[in-house]
C-alpha cells in the first residue's frame, strides 16, 4: 500500500473538507440523468455484478462440503467433483467479471463522450468575455481532467458501492443459512475490527500530510539556495552557515516524521494482522462450543465456510465505511463540471432571428451605444455614427480609449448595454449570428494560425475554395510571391501558431484568409501595430486597395491608412470627441491634432 493510497482513499484533505458539495436530490437527479440513456447496459452490468458476487462467494460455501463430504467422509469422487465444480464456478465468475468490466468501461466512455461534447458545444457558445476572464488552463482542466474523472467515478465509486453491497448481502445470507448464531457474531465483530483500522489509517494520513508539507519546505529551501541566482545571493551576503542550519533543522524534522510514519505503518500492519486473526478464532471457538455442546448438526465444514465468509466480509465493509469520502469527491467532481455547464450564455441567437437572403451591404450604424465589461466601469459612452456601403471609416485615439471594443460589438462578440448596433438596417441582436459573422471579416494585430499548412489555414475560411480563389486571395493580400517562393507552396507548414513565419507573413496570410470569406464588411484592428516597418509597408500596400473596394473600418496608427478613409472618428475615454477629414481635424487643434503632432507627423 502506497503512502498516499491510505490517505487518499480514506480521508478528505483540508481543501476538500472546506469545499464539500451540498448533495441534494436535484444534484443526484442530474448526475443520474447521464446514466439514463444507457439503462439497458446498466441493467446488464447490475446483473453481472449480482452473478459474480454470488459465484465468488460460492467456492467458500463449497469448501464446507469438500471438508465434510470429501475429506472427512473419505469420498474421493465427491472430493474431485466438488473441487472441479469450485474451479468451474471461479472461472465462470472471472469470465462474467470480464464482461462486467467491459460494460463498465463502455458506459463510462460513452458518458464522458456525451459530457465532453456537451461541454465543448456549451463553451463554444460562450461570449468573448468568458475567454478573456477565465484561465485557459482551468478551461482545459474542466474539459479533460474533470470530465475524465467521471470515468473513474462510474467504473470505481458507483461500481464499488454496488459490488461491495451485493457481496456483503450475499455473504450475510449465506452465513445465516449455515448458522444464525455465528452469523450474528460475525456481523457484530466485523465492524468493530474496522474501527482501530480506521484510526491507524488516520494516524498515518496525518503523518503523511505533515511529511509532505515538510518535504515541500525542503524543496523550497533547495530551489531558493541552490539555484544560480540564489547561490550568488547567499555567497555575497555570507549566509552559507545560516542557510545550512535552516536546512539541517528541517531535514532533521523530516527524518523524525519519516520514522514515525514508518512505525505507524508497522503498528498498523500488526493491528490489522491480529484483528483479522481474532475473527476466525472467535468463530472457531464459538462454533466448536456449539458443535460439541449444543448443536449436533453443525459440522467442521460449516464452521470453515463461516470463517471463509467472514473473511470475505472484511473488504466490502472497509470499502463501504470509506465510501463516503469517495462519494463526496465524486459529487464535488460533478459539481465542478455543472458549474461550467450552468454558466449563462451571454450572446445567444434570437429564437426568431432574421436571416436575409439578399447579399449583405455591410452598412453599420451605432445608435447611442454604451457598454461596460464590469458594472459601474463604462467603456463606451453614447457612441453614435453610421457607415454607408462602400465607405471607409478610420477610428483613432489613445490606447485604452475603447476602439477595439467598438468593432467587437458589431459581430456580437459582446452585446451592448444600451443603444443598438445595426447591420444593414437590422439590430445585430435580431440577426442570425452565423449570417452576421459570415458577412464580417476582422483582421486583428494578434494573428492566430493553426498548426498546419498555408492551404489548411486559408481553407478554414472557405473549405470549398478553388486553387484559383486561394491564389487570388494571396495576391490581394500581397503575399503570393512569398508563397510561390516556398518549396512546398501552399502546402508549406506554418508551425504551431504560425511560428515558422514572420509577423508580417502571418498577418498577410490572415488577411488572405479573411478575403476568402468575401465579407460585406472588412475590419482591420491595428493590423500592423506589432510589425517592423518593412512588413508594415507590405501590409499597407494590401490594405489600402481593399478599403477602396468594400465597406471597411480601420483602427489605425498609420497615417497613410487614415488618409484613405472617408471619415475619421476620434475616440477618447469611450466617447467620440471629434470626427471629420484629416485636414479639418488637424486644424481643429483638439485630440487628433495632438495625435498627429506626436505620432502621425513623424510618419508623414
C-alpha positions, 0 to 999 in steps of 0.5 A: 500500500502506497503512502498516499493510497491510505490517505487518499482513499480514506480521508478528505484533505483540508481543501476538500473538507472546506469545499464539500458539495451540498448533495441534494436530490436535484444534484443526484437527479442530474448526475443520474440523468447521464446514466439514463440513456444507457439503462439497458447496459446498466441493467446488464452490468447490475446483473453481472455484478449480482452473478459474480458476487454470488459465484465468488462467494460460492467456492467458500460455501463449497469448501464446507462440503469438500471438508465434510463430504470429501475429506472427512467422509473419505469420498474421493469422487465427491472430493474431485467433483466438488473441487472441479465444480469450485474451479468451474464456478471461479472461472465462470465468475472471472469470465462474467467479471470480464464482461462486467468490466467491459460494460463498465468501461463502455458506459463510462466512455460513452458518458464522458463522450456525451459530457465532453461534447456537451461541454465543448458545444456549451463553451463554444457558445460562450461570449468573448468575455468568458475567454478573456476572464477565465484561465485557459488552463482551468478551461482545459482542466474542466474539459479533460481532467474533470470530465475524465474523472467521471470515468473513474467515478462510474467504473470505481465509486458507483461500481464499488458501492454496488459490488461491495453491497451485493457481496456483503448481502450475499455473504450475510445470507449465506452465513445465516443459512449455515448458522444464525448464531455465528452469523450474528457474531460475525456481523457484530465483530466485523465492524468493530475490527474496522474501527482501530483500522480506521484510526491507524489509517488516520494516524498515518494520513496525518503523518503523511500530510505533515511529511509532505508539507515538510518535504515541500519546505525542503524543496523550497529551501533547495530551489531558493539556495541552490539555484544560480541566482540564489547561490550568488545571493547567499555567497555575497551576503555570507549566509552559507552557515545560516542557510545550512542550519535552516536546512539541517533543522528541517531535514532533521524534522523530516527524518523524525516524521519519516520514522514515525510514519514508518512505525505507524505503518508497522503498528498498523500492519500488526493491528490489522494482522491480529484483528483479522486473526481474532475473527476466525478464532472467535468463530472457531471457538464459538462454533466448536462450543456449539458443535460439541455442546449444543448443536449436533448438526453443525459440522467442521465444514460449516464452521470453515465456510463461516470463517471463509465468509467472514473473511470475505466480509472484511473488504466490502465493509472497509470499502463501504465505511470509506465510501463516503469520502469517495462519494463526496469527491465524486459529487464535488467532481460533478459539481465542478463540471455543472458549474461550467455547464450552468454558466449563462450564455451571454450572446445567444441567437434570437429564437426568431432571428432574421436571416436575409437572403439578399447579399449583405451591404455591410452598412453599420450604424451605432445608435447611442451605444454604451457598454461596460465589461464590469458594472459601474466601469463604462467603456463606451459612452453614447457612441453614435455614427453610421457607415454607408456601403462602400465607405471607409471609416478610420477610428483613432485615439489613445490606447485604452480609449475603447476602439477595439471594443467598438468593432467587437460589438458589431459581430456580437462578440459582446452585446451592448448595454444600451443603444443598438448596433445595426447591420444593414438596417437590422439590430445585430441582436435580431440577426442570425449570428452565423449570417452576421459573422459570415458577412464580417471579416476582422483582421486583428494585430494578434494573428492566430494560425493553426498548426498546419499548412498555408492551404489548411489555414486559408481553407478554414475560411472557405473549405470549398475554395478553388486553387484559383480563389486561394491564389487570388486571395494571396495576391490581394493580400500581397503575399503570393510571391512569398508563397510561390517562393516556398518549396512546398507552396501552399502546402508549406507548414506554418508551425504551431501558431504560425511560428515558422513565419514572420509577423508580417507573413502571418498577418498577410496570410490572415488577411488572405484568409479573411478575403476568402470569406468575401465579407460585406464588411472588412475590419482591420484592428491595428493590423500592423501595430506589432510589425517592423516597418518593412512588413508594415509597408507590405501590409499597407500596400494590401490594405489600402486597395481593399478599403477602396473596394468594400465597406471597411473600418480601420483602427489605425496608427498609420497615417497613410491608412487614415488618409484613405478613409472617408471619415475619421472618428476620434475616440477618447475615454469611450466617447467620440470627441471629434470626427471629420477629414484629416485636414479639418481635424488637424486644424481643429487643434483638439485630440487628433491634432495632438495625435498627429503632432506626436505620432502621425507627423513623424510618419508623414 
